[in-house]
């Protein structure tokens, strides 16, 4: 049997407020209860249910500056970021401010030249190219004290809109809007960069409508907000679910920017069948590929395109860049896997040698570090800076260990003290940014820059400090309880016999916006195997029977693990999602298998 952890204990009583939902579907009520839904109001999707903008610290200062800048035709420059959140934030700012009559343009740092955020170098470039009177950052800037100072030296005012965490003093900008800044009473800390930009622009639009200066409605751009929120893995609390729900509906009805429709065309996906997770798996990677491989301007221009031909051409370029990114990523993942295997072999040999009284110090591969399989820290001089975050994420998923992957910050340098940039991904229970900050505080000579969140962070170190940093980081991992490194597989439990239906599968899939922080339902159960076949040598298709269900149930296990399957299997324990399979215009219920254990064989 599979080892699973229930999200909701059968011994617990449902909240009274969920009883009306339970009368319609006990399973759905159980799903909601396990996700901290305690009342029907938690499920509201009206825009009127959004948290009030006035609770965002600094928002009125920002709005006042923007209002004045538009009235006086001051040159506004948006300084974006090179990921999907940054791209959607920039496109949103440009579209809304232009609709309001602003003189506005944008600049995005080239990650390979200038790095992240409002650096003094970016300010110098901005002043040289655009001569702005007001700079507005989106999805960055909360740690850019030096950049703000450089802007002020040039006579440029600065508004910072960001969502990242920082322990540094807030930069001395004219306005700072960030739900995660100290003293901000905004109840949701889960807004991503495009969500913060949406709130600022919404407040500005209301001010200008009341003054009869503009009729702009920011809500018509929620397609961009939804895309950026999910692609940046924003926690889907009630506020974010509302934003994503409305943006998703707009795209399904093709009330969205042409760039999104063109990207869906490249992916072969119909807009009307788009799901929230598609933002992260289909649209996000194509836009991110611009910032990872070339320059994010391509992604932003795609989201700004107002004619179909231009949108199609830019979407094609993004799709091509994404294919290149996948090739680079594949090669790096293969190399990383070989390094980890070699490292494991050295660790095993070291333990064996030590058990025989060998006093020599064990040294791992000079470009990798580990600590009894507590973390993976890798660097190779030929790795691509734009892809290290993806590779770190893949390593974390495969080995369930905090993983940091480094690449040269400047591929043209070779000196021993050159800067290398790392991207970190973490597991539940380890706040990766806080760990890196602790290393920086205890060993300030090791880390040049860092920032990020609980699950993802970035940092810059000197290449000569790689081994020292890895040693200190691994010491921190040693102090963490062993239980943190044991992954839990969660289940929403068993389905009732009547739940195995097309109508219920459709009902569940559309009952809410599912995603990070509001996990898509996954169930388990023991089934009788009627028959099976292997498709394309890698997918396992099963025909099953479940107690009290009067018809066979189909299941598919994509890229199945052949080591856990036995062709003699009579009964299997499955972890699965409910899905609807469409083939030649016909629909049928299908289980998407996430894990499998053979219970009995014939």
C-alpha positions in Angstrom: 0.0 0.0 0.0 1.1 3.6 -0.6 2.1 5.6 2.4 -0.1 8.7 2.4 -1.0 11.5 4.7 -4.7 12.6 4.8 -5.5 16.3 4.4 -8.7 15.9 6.4 -9.2 13.4 9.1 -12.5 11.5 8.9 -12.8 11.9 12.7 -13.1 15.6 12.4 -16.6 17.3 12.1 -17.3 19.6 9.2 -17.8 23.3 10.2 -21.5 24.0 10.5 -21.2 26.7 7.7 -20.2 24.0 5.3 -23.2 21.8 5.9 -25.2 23.2 2.9 -22.3 22.3 0.7 -22.1 18.8 2.3 -25.7 18.2 1.4 -24.8 18.6 -2.2 -21.4 16.9 -2.0 -19.8 15.5 1.1 -16.6 15.1 -0.8 -16.5 18.8 -1.9 -17.2 19.9 1.7 -14.3 17.8 2.9 -12.0 19.3 0.3 -12.9 22.8 1.3 -12.5 22.0 5.0 -9.1 20.6 4.5 -8.1 23.8 2.8 -9.2 26.0 5.7 -12.5 27.1 4.1 -14.8 27.6 7.1 -17.7 29.5 5.5 -19.2 30.1 2.1 -17.9 33.7 2.1 -14.4 32.3 1.8 -15.4 31.1 -1.6 -16.7 34.4 -2.9 -15.3 35.3 -6.4 -16.8 38.8 -6.9 -14.3 41.6 -7.4 -16.1 43.5 -4.7 -14.8 40.8 -2.3 -11.1 41.9 -2.9 -9.2 43.3 0.0 -9.3 47.1 0.1 -6.5 49.0 -1.7 -6.2 51.6 1.0 -4.7 49.0 3.4 -1.6 48.9 1.2 1.0 51.1 2.9 2.3 53.8 0.6 -0.3 53.4 -2.1 -1.8 56.9 -1.9 1.7 58.4 -2.1 2.3 56.4 -5.3 -1.0 57.2 -6.8 -0.6 61.0 -6.1 2.8 60.9 -7.8 1.5 59.1 -10.9 -1.6 61.3 -11.1 0.6 64.4 -11.1 3.0 62.9 -13.6 0.2 62.1 -16.1 -1.3 65.6 -15.7 2.0 67.3 -16.3 3.1 64.9 -19.1 6.2 63.9 -17.1 8.3 61.1 -18.6 7.5 57.9 -16.7 9.8 54.9 -17.0 8.8 51.4 -15.8 11.7 49.3 -14.6 10.6 45.7 -14.8 12.0 42.3 -14.1 13.0 39.4 -16.4 10.5 36.8 -15.4 6.8 36.3 -16.2 5.6 38.3 -13.1 7.9 41.1 -14.1 6.7 41.0 -17.8 3.0 41.0 -16.9 3.6 43.8 -14.4 5.3 45.9 -17.0 2.7 45.2 -19.7 -0.1 46.1 -17.2 1.6 49.4 -16.2 2.3 50.3 -19.8 -1.3 49.5 -21.1 -3.1 51.3 -18.3 -0.9 54.3 -18.0 -1.0 54.8 -21.8 -4.8 54.5 -21.7 -4.8 57.3 -19.1 -2.7 59.5 -21.4 0.7 59.1 -19.7 4.0 59.5 -21.4 5.5 56.2 -20.4 8.1 53.6 -21.6 9.8 50.7 -20.0 13.2 49.1 -19.5 14.1 45.6 -18.3 17.6 44.8 -17.1 19.5 42.3 -19.2 20.1 39.6 -16.6 23.4 38.7 -18.1 24.8 42.3 -17.9 23.0 44.2 -15.1 21.5 41.6 -12.8 18.4 42.0 -10.8 16.6 45.1 -9.5 17.0 48.9 -9.7 20.8 48.9 -9.6 22.8 52.1 -10.1 23.9 50.8 -13.5 20.3 50.4 -14.6 19.5 53.9 -13.4 22.5 55.3 -15.4 21.2 53.4 -18.5 17.7 54.6 -17.9 18.7 58.2 -17.7 21.0 57.9 -20.8 18.3 56.3 -22.9 15.0 57.7 -21.6 15.6 60.8 -19.5 12.8 59.9 -17.1 11.3 62.2 -14.5 9.7 59.4 -12.6 10.8 55.8 -12.3 8.4 53.1 -11.3 9.7 49.6 -10.4 7.5 46.6 -10.8 8.3 43.2 -9.1 11.6 44.6 -7.8 13.2 47.5 -6.0 12.6 46.7 -2.3 16.3 46.2 -1.7 17.5 48.9 -4.2 18.8 51.5 -1.8 21.8 52.4 -4.0 19.7 52.5 -7.1 17.2 54.9 -5.5 20.1 57.1 -4.4 21.5 57.2 -7.9 18.2 58.2 -9.3 17.9 61.0 -6.8 21.3 62.2 -7.7 20.1 62.4 -11.3 17.0 64.3 -10.2 14.6 61.4 -10.8 11.8 60.5 -8.4 11.1 56.8 -7.7 8.1 54.7 -6.9 8.8 51.1 -5.8 6.1 48.5 -6.3 7.3 45.0 -5.2 6.3 42.0 -3.2 9.6 40.4 -2.2 10.9 40.0 1.4 13.7 42.0 2.8 15.3 42.7 6.1 17.1 45.8 4.9 15.9 49.3 5.5 13.3 50.4 3.1 14.8 52.5 0.3 14.3 56.3 0.5 12.0 56.4 -2.5 9.1 58.8 -2.8 6.7 55.9 -2.4 7.0 52.2 -1.6 4.2 49.8 -2.1 4.8 46.3 -0.9 2.5 44.2 1.2 5.5 42.5 2.8 7.2 45.7 4.0 7.3 46.3 7.7 4.1 47.9 9.1 1.9 47.3 6.1 -1.6 46.2 7.3 -2.7 44.6 4.0 -4.1 41.3 5.1 -2.8 39.2 2.2 1.0 38.9 1.9 0.6 36.7 -1.1 0.2 39.3 -3.8 2.9 38.9 -6.5 4.4 41.8 -8.4 1.6 42.1 -10.9 -1.0 42.0 -8.1 0.7 45.0 -6.4 0.7 46.8 -9.8 -3.0 46.0 -10.3 -3.8 47.5 -6.9 -1.8 50.7 -7.5 -3.4 51.2 -11.0 -6.9 50.4 -9.7 -6.5 53.1 -7.0 -5.2 55.5 -9.6 -8.0 54.8 -12.0 -10.6 55.5 -9.4 -8.9 58.8 -8.5 -8.9 59.9 -12.1 -12.4 58.7 -12.8 -13.7 60.6 -9.8 -11.9 63.7 -11.1 -13.3 63.0 -14.6 -9.8 62.7 -16.0 -10.0 59.2 -17.4 -12.5 56.3 -17.9 -9.8 53.6 -17.7 -10.9 50.3 -16.1 -8.0 48.2 -14.8 -10.2 45.1 -14.3 -10.3 44.5 -18.1 -6.6 43.6 -17.8 -7.0 40.8 -15.3 -5.8 38.3 -17.8 -2.3 39.7 -17.2 -2.8 39.6 -13.4 -3.9 36.0 -13.5 -1.0 34.9 -15.7 1.6 36.6 -13.6 0.1 35.4 -10.3 0.1 31.7 -11.2 3.4 31.8 -13.2 5.1 33.3 -10.1 3.7 30.5 -7.9 1.7 33.0 -5.8 -0.2 31.4 -2.9 -3.8 31.1 -4.0 -5.4 32.7 -1.0 -9.0 34.1 -1.4 -7.7 37.4 -2.8 -5.5 35.8 -5.4 -8.2 33.2 -6.3 -10.5 36.1 -7.1 -7.9 37.8 -9.4 -7.1 34.5 -11.1 -10.7 33.5 -11.6 -11.6 36.7 -13.4 -8.5 36.7 -15.5 -9.1 33.0 -16.5 -12.7 33.7 -17.4 -11.6 36.7 -19.6 -9.2 34.5 -21.5 -11.7 31.7 -22.0 -14.0 34.3 -23.5 -11.1 35.7 -25.6 -11.4 39.1 -23.8 -7.6 39.3 -23.3 -4.5 40.6 -24.9 -3.7 39.2 -28.3 -0.3 38.0 -27.1 -1.9 35.4 -24.8 -4.1 34.1 -27.5 -1.1 33.8 -29.9 0.9 31.9 -27.3 -2.0 29.5 -26.8 -2.1 29.0 -30.5 1.6 28.1 -30.5 0.9 25.6 -27.7 -2.1 24.1 -29.6 -4.5 24.9 -26.7 -8.0 26.3 -27.0 -8.6 29.4 -24.9 -12.1 28.2 -23.8 -10.6 25.1 -22.2 -7.8 26.9 -20.3 -7.2 25.8 -16.7 -5.4 27.8 -14.0 -2.5 25.5 -14.0 -1.9 26.2 -17.7 -0.6 29.6 -16.7 2.3 27.9 -15.0 2.9 25.0 -17.5 2.0 26.5 -20.9 2.1 30.3 -20.9 4.6 31.1 -18.2 7.5 29.0 -19.6 7.2 30.6 -23.0 7.3 34.1 -21.6 10.0 33.3 -19.1 12.1 31.8 -22.0 12.7 35.4 -23.3 14.3 36.5 -20.0 16.2 33.2 -19.6 17.7 32.9 -23.1 17.6 36.3 -24.7 15.8 39.4 -23.4 12.5 39.9 -21.7 11.6 42.8 -24.0 10.3 40.1 -26.5 7.9 38.8 -23.9 6.6 42.2 -22.9 6.2 43.3 -26.5 4.2 40.1 -27.1 1.8 41.1 -24.3 1.6 44.6 -25.6 0.9 43.7 -29.2 -2.3 45.1 -30.6 -2.4 43.5 -34.0 -2.7 39.7 -34.6 0.3 39.4 -37.0 2.7 41.0 -34.6 1.4 38.9 -31.7 1.8 35.7 -33.7 5.3 36.6 -34.8 6.4 37.4 -31.2 4.7 34.3 -29.9 6.5 32.2 -32.4 9.8 33.7 -31.3 9.0 33.0 -27.7 8.0 29.4 -28.5 11.3 29.0 -30.3 13.2 30.4 -27.3 11.4 28.0 -25.1 12.4 25.1 -27.2 16.0 26.3 -26.9 15.6 26.6 -23.2 14.3 23.1 -22.9 17.4 21.8 -24.8 19.8 23.7 -22.6 17.9 22.6 -19.5 17.9 18.9 -20.6 21.7 19.0 -21.0 22.3 20.7 -17.7 19.9 18.2 -15.9 21.9 15.3 -17.4 25.2 16.8 -16.2 23.7 17.6 -12.8 22.5 14.0 -12.4 25.9 12.6 -13.3 27.5 14.9 -10.7 25.1 13.9 -8.0 25.6 10.2 -8.8 29.4 10.7 -8.6 29.0 12.6 -5.4 26.9 9.8 -3.9 29.6 7.3 -4.8 32.3 9.4 -3.2 30.2 9.8 0.0 29.7 6.0 0.1 33.4 5.4 -0.4 34.3 8.0 2.2 32.1 6.3 4.8 33.6 2.9 3.9 37.2 4.3 4.2 36.4 6.0 7.5 35.0 2.8 8.9 38.3 1.2 8.2 40.3 3.8 10.1 41.2 6.1 7.2 42.1 9.5 8.8 42.2 11.4 5.5 39.6 14.1 5.0 36.8 13.3 2.6 36.5 15.9 -0.2 33.6 15.9 -2.6 33.7 17.0 -6.2 35.2 20.5 -6.3 32.2 21.9 -8.1 29.6 20.2 -5.9 28.8 19.9 -2.3 26.5 17.8 -0.2 26.1 17.0 3.5 24.9 13.5 4.0 22.3 14.1 1.4 20.9 17.1 3.2 21.3 19.5 0.3 22.6 19.8 -3.3 24.9 22.7 -4.2 26.3 22.5 -7.8 28.3 24.7 -10.1 29.7 24.2 -13.6 31.5 26.9 -15.6 29.6 26.0 -18.8 26.1 26.2 -17.3 23.6 28.8 -18.4 22.6 31.5 -15.9 19.1 31.7 -17.3 18.2 28.1 -16.6 19.8 27.4 -13.2 16.5 28.1 -11.4 14.6 25.4 -13.4 17.4 22.9 -12.9 17.5 23.6 -9.1 13.7 23.0 -9.0 14.1 19.7 -10.9 16.8 18.6 -8.5 14.7 19.5 -5.5 11.8 17.5 -6.8 13.8 14.5 -7.7 15.8 14.2 -4.5 13.6 16.2 -2.1 16.5 18.2 -0.9 17.2 22.0 -0.9 19.1 22.6 -4.1 21.2 25.5 -5.3 22.6 25.7 -8.8 25.3 28.2 -9.8 26.5 29.5 -13.1 29.0 32.2 -14.1 27.6 35.7 -13.7 29.7 36.8 -16.7 30.6 34.1 -19.2 33.4 36.3 -20.5 35.4 36.2 -17.3 37.7 33.5 -16.1 39.5 34.9 -13.0 39.3 32.8 -9.8 37.3 35.5 -8.0 34.7 36.1 -10.6 31.1 36.3 -9.5 28.8 33.3 -9.9 25.1 33.5 -9.5 23.0 30.8 -7.8 19.3 30.0 -7.8 17.9 28.1 -4.8 14.8 26.0 -4.4 13.6 24.6 -1.1 11.4 21.9 0.4 8.6 22.4 2.9 9.8 23.4 6.3 13.0 25.1 5.2 12.8 28.9 4.5 15.6 29.1 1.9 15.9 32.8 1.9 16.2 32.9 5.7 18.9 30.2 5.7 20.9 32.2 3.1 20.5 35.4 5.2 21.8 33.6 8.3 24.8 32.5 6.3 25.3 36.1 5.1 25.1 37.4 8.7 27.5 34.9 10.1 29.9 35.0 7.2 29.5 38.3 5.5 32.5 37.7 3.3 30.8 34.8 1.5 27.7 36.4 -0.1 27.6 39.5 -2.3 23.9 39.7 -2.9 20.8 37.7 -2.1 17.0 37.8 -2.0 13.9 35.8 -2.5 11.1 33.8 -0.7 10.6 30.8 1.5 10.8 28.3 -1.4 13.0 30.1 -3.9 15.9 32.5 -3.6 18.8 33.9 -5.6 22.3 34.9 -4.5 25.6 36.0 -5.9 29.0 34.9 -4.5 32.6 34.9 -5.7 33.7 31.7 -7.4 36.6 31.3 -4.9 34.0 31.2 -2.1 32.0 28.4 -3.5 33.3 25.6 -1.3 33.2 27.7 1.8 29.7 28.8 1.2 28.6 25.2 0.6 30.2 24.1 3.8 28.5 26.8 5.9 25.1 26.2 4.2 25.4 22.4 4.8 26.2 23.1 8.5 22.9 24.9 8.7 21.1 21.9 7.1 22.7 19.6 9.7 20.9 21.5 12.5 17.5 20.9 11.0 15.3 18.0 12.2 15.4 14.8 10.2 11.7 14.7 9.7 11.8 17.8 7.5 13.7 15.8 4.9 11.0 13.1 4.7 8.4 14.0 2.1 4.8 13.7 2.8 2.3 12.6 0.1 -1.0 14.1 0.8 -4.4 12.6 -0.2 -7.9 13.9 0.0 -9.0 10.4 0.8 -11.4 8.0 -0.8 -14.2 9.0 -3.2 -17.8 7.9 -2.8 -19.1 5.5 -5.5 -21.3 8.3 -7.0 -18.3 10.5 -7.4 -16.9 8.4 -10.2 -18.8 10.3 -12.9 -18.2 12.8 -15.6 -20.5 15.4 -13.9 -18.6 15.2 -10.7 -15.2 15.4 -12.4 -16.3 18.5 -14.2 -17.9 19.9 -11.0 -14.7 19.4 -9.0 -12.4 20.9 -11.7 -14.5 24.0 -11.8 -15.4 24.3 -8.1 -12.5 26.6 -7.4 -9.2 27.9 -8.7 -6.8 25.1 -7.7 -3.0 25.6 -7.4 -0.2 26.6 -5.0 -1.6 27.0 -1.5 -5.0 25.7 -2.6 -4.0 22.3 -3.9 -5.8 20.5 -6.7 -7.7 17.5 -5.2 -5.9 14.2 -5.3 -7.6 11.0 -4.1 -6.7 7.4 -3.3 -8.4 4.0 -3.4 -7.9 0.3 -3.9 -9.1 -0.9 -7.3 -9.4 -4.3 -9.0 -7.4 -4.5 -12.2 -9.6 -5.8 -15.1 -6.9 -5.4 -17.8 -4.0 -3.1 -18.8 -1.7 -2.2 -21.6 1.5 -0.2 -22.1 1.3 2.7 -24.6 4.4 3.9 -26.4 6.6 1.8 -24.0 6.1 4.5 -21.3 2.5 5.0 -20.3 0.4 2.5 -18.4 -3.3 2.3 -19.2 -5.5 0.5 -16.8 -9.1 -0.7 -16.8 -10.4 -0.9 -13.3 -13.3 -1.8 -11.1 -14.2 0.0 -7.8 -16.6 -1.3 -5.1 -20.2 -0.3 -5.7 -19.4 1.3 -9.1 -21.3 -0.5 -11.8 -19.1 0.3 -14.7 -15.3 0.0 -15.5 -13.1 3.0 -14.8 -10.2 4.0 -17.0 -6.9 5.2 -15.6 -3.7 6.4 -17.2 -0.2 6.5 -15.5 2.0 8.7 -17.7 5.7 7.8 -17.7 5.0 5.0 -15.2 7.6 3.5 -13.0 8.1 0.0 -14.4 9.8 -1.1 -11.2 6.5 -0.7 -9.1 4.3 -2.4 -11.7 3.7 -6.1 -11.9 1.8 -7.5 -14.9 0.2 -10.1 -12.7 -1.4 -7.3 -10.5 -5.0 -8.1 -9.5 -5.5 -5.2 -7.0 -3.7 -1.8 -6.9 -3.7 1.1 -4.6 -3.7 4.4 -6.6 -3.2 8.0 -5.9 -5.0 9.9 -8.6 -6.7 13.0 -9.9 -10.1 13.0 -11.6 -10.0 14.0 -15.2 -12.2 14.1 -18.3 -10.7 12.4 -21.4 -11.9 13.8 -24.8 -11.4 11.8 -27.9 -13.1 12.4 -31.3 -15.8 14.5 -29.7 -16.6 11.9 -26.9 -15.9 12.4 -23.2 -15.2 9.8 -20.6 -14.1 9.7 -17.0 -10.4 9.1 -16.6 -8.1 8.8 -13.5 -4.7 10.5 -13.8 -2.5 8.2 -11.7 0.2 10.0 -9.6 1.4 7.0 -7.7 0.7 3.3 -7.6 1.4 0.2 -5.4 0.5 -3.3 -6.3 -1.6 -4.8 -3.5 -2.1 -8.4 -4.7 -1.1 -10.5 -7.7 -2.7 -13.5 -9.5 
